[in-house]
Amino acid sequence: MQEMILPEQYIGLCWAIIDYDNVNKTENNGFWNLSKEHKMYGNASYSLPFKLMPLENQFKKDIEAKWSFKVINMNKREVAFTDESEGEIDSWNWDFGDGTTATTQNPIHQYKEAGKYVVILKIKGPKGTSQLSKVWDVAVK
């Protein structure tokens, strides 16, 4: 599977820790923050931008099930499922929560009845198995 490269994303982050066990001890300055300004509390303009980086391979699982979906036709209750799993994968097993299954990587499924469904993706590969359930995430009218 080819790794997806996302565009650079930045978040603004600002936090402070005030740790005074005894406010009368002046030699114990227990204030730390991420800002260039020591007294940044109460002013979000002192936030610093941080670049979101992908997780390094050494911290990733060998195989991990991930998926998303999009309702492509609510009147027909058609839902497109997209495999976003990571690792070397040999097989996919989708359980759509309505008694039907599929073994394709990115299936399109048509639900017969309206409802909220628990959908499960189980994957297998040379380094193991993984599954991901989303409870009542898939809802059709």
C-alpha positions in Angstrom: 0.0 0.0 0.0 1.3 3.4 -0.9 1.6 5.9 2.0 -0.6 8.9 1.6 1.2 12.3 1.9 -1.0 15.0 3.3 -0.4 18.7 2.7 1.4 20.5 5.5 -1.0 21.3 8.4 -0.3 23.7 11.2 -2.0 24.2 14.5 -1.7 27.0 17.0 -0.7 25.8 20.4 -0.3 27.6 23.6 -0.1 26.1 27.1 1.2 27.1 30.5 2.0 25.3 33.7 1.9 27.1 37.0 3.4 25.0 39.7 3.8 26.8 43.0 3.7 24.5 46.0 4.4 27.5 48.2 3.6 31.0 46.8 5.8 32.6 49.4 9.0 30.9 48.1 10.3 33.4 45.6 13.3 31.2 44.5 10.9 28.6 43.1 9.6 30.1 39.8 7.3 27.3 38.7 5.9 28.8 35.5 6.6 27.2 32.1 5.1 27.8 28.7 5.6 27.4 25.0 5.5 31.1 24.2 8.3 33.5 23.6 6.6 35.7 26.2 6.9 34.7 29.8 3.6 36.2 30.7 1.5 34.8 27.8 -1.5 33.7 29.8 -4.8 35.3 28.8 -3.6 36.3 25.3 -4.0 33.8 22.5 -2.0 36.0 20.1 1.1 34.5 21.9 0.3 31.0 20.5 3.0 29.4 18.4 2.4 27.5 15.2 3.3 23.8 15.2 3.6 21.6 12.1 1.6 18.4 12.3 4.0 15.6 11.2 3.0 12.0 10.2 3.8 9.4 12.8 7.2 7.8 12.3 7.2 4.2 11.1 8.9 3.0 14.3 5.8 4.1 16.3 3.2 2.7 13.9 1.6 -0.7 14.2 2.6 -3.3 11.6 -1.0 -3.5 10.4 -3.9 -1.3 11.4 -7.5 -1.2 10.1 -8.8 2.3 9.3 -11.7 3.3 7.1 -14.1 6.1 6.2 -17.4 6.3 4.3 -19.5 8.7 2.3 -23.2 8.4 1.7 -23.3 8.8 -2.1 -27.1 8.5 -2.5 -29.3 8.9 0.5 -32.5 8.1 -1.4 -31.1 4.8 -2.5 -29.2 4.3 0.8 -25.9 3.8 -1.1 -22.7 4.2 0.9 -19.2 4.2 -0.4 -16.6 2.7 2.0 -12.9 3.6 1.7 -10.2 1.5 3.1 -7.5 3.7 4.8 -5.7 0.9 6.5 -2.0 0.8 7.0 0.5 -2.0 6.5 0.8 -4.8 4.0 -2.8 -6.2 3.5 -3.8 -9.4 1.7 -7.5 -9.4 2.5 -10.4 -7.2 3.5 -13.6 -8.4 5.2 -16.4 -5.8 5.6 -19.5 -6.5 7.8 -22.0 -3.8 6.9 -24.1 -4.4 10.1 -27.2 -5.5 8.1 -26.3 -9.2 7.6 -24.3 -8.6 4.4 -20.5 -8.6 3.9 -18.0 -7.8 1.2 -14.3 -8.7 0.5 -13.3 -5.9 -1.9 -11.0 -3.1 -0.7 -13.4 -0.2 -1.3 -17.0 -1.5 -1.6 -20.2 0.4 -2.4 -23.1 -0.9 -0.3 -26.8 -0.4 -0.7 -28.8 -0.7 2.6 -32.3 -2.1 2.2 -33.7 -0.3 5.2 -33.1 3.0 7.0 -31.2 2.8 10.2 -27.9 3.2 12.1 -25.4 0.5 11.5 -22.3 -0.9 13.2 -19.8 -1.5 10.4 -16.7 -3.6 10.9 -13.6 -3.9 8.7 -11.3 -6.8 9.4 -8.0 -7.0 7.5 -5.3 -9.6 7.3 -1.7 -9.5 6.1 1.6 -11.2 6.6 2.2 -9.4 9.9 -1.1 -10.1 11.5 -4.7 -9.0 11.6 -6.6 -5.9 12.7 -10.2 -4.7 12.8 -12.0 -1.4 13.3 -15.7 -1.1 14.3 -17.6 2.2 14.1 -20.8 2.0 16.2 -23.8 3.6 14.6 -21.6 5.9 12.5 -23.2 4.8 9.3 -26.8 6.2 9.2 -29.2 6.1 6.3 -32.8 7.3 5.9 
